Amino acid sequence: MLHYYDYGEDQLAYFDEGKVANKAQTTLLLIHGFGEDHCIWSNQIEFLSKYYRVIAPNLPGVHCKPLTIHHSHAPSIRNYVEVMHELMHSLHIEKYYVLGHSMGGYIGLAFADYYVNHVIGLGLIHSTTFEDSIAKKESRLKVAEFILEHGTRKFLETATQNLFGNAFKQAHPDKIQDVMDSVSDISPEAMVQFVMAMRNRKSHQHMLVQNRIPIWMIVGEEDIAVPIEDSLQQAQLLPPNDVIILRQVGHMGMLEATEQVNNALLNFIQTAENK
């Protein structure tokens, strides 16, 4: 069911699915990535809500007003962590698993690192603990400039297709178009805030070697946004059963390999719950 949360600037929409009669029920917070909205999780919400309560919000700026960030402060991933934390607090949910796609994983890492009494497990779906390289930081600036000059839709038209593996691109151009159409109304201001927050983030590689919570990774073999070489380097720091590599899949496993992603997430959480 769709609900709305007032984060101060506007109201963001969020899905709240799954049984809520038992207040002790396991809850999952799903955080979408850059150039997406919460509908990117539709297949996972439908599947996982049969077992758990699933909260899947839009980030501030997605179909709503962007955050007001004072000119003396740079956009930060922490800005989004605070809104997600306040949303969960408003729902009186104290402990939950966080599953983040791409930028959503960056938010999840910072969330789990700071709110240690709330996040009980973290799934990184096509995401990374590394901070941007110098070259990537330069690339982010060019993306921000492009968005400001040409707008969100033009950026999505040039960038979104590259996020999918070759087989999916050939077989499902309609689904890729749907992804672009669903978020083309995001303002350039909000998009640039996201870009700069990603550029400004620090490494969270230390989270892979902590023993407080389980961390899982889902990796795409054809992912050009998060190269598999980087993912494999990080995966070596995790138990083998906590890493899934999706063959012939790019950056969007939720759509490209729905059944594999759904079953992997369910298995990760069930294993954690049974320990």
Protein Blocks (a to p, Z undefined) as FASTA:
>chain_A
ZZdddehjaccddddedjfkbmkbccddddddehiafklmmmmmmmmmmmmccdddddeh
iapacddddfkbccdfklmmmmmmmmmmmnopabdcdddehjlmmmmmmmmmmmmmlmgc
dcdehiafbdcdfklmmmmmmmmmmmmmnojklmmmmmmmmmpcfklmmmmmmlmmmmmm
mmmmpcfklmmmmmmmmmmpccfklmmmcckbccdddddfklcklgfklmmmmmmmpcfk
lpccdehiafllmlmmmmlmmmmmmmmmmmmmmZZ
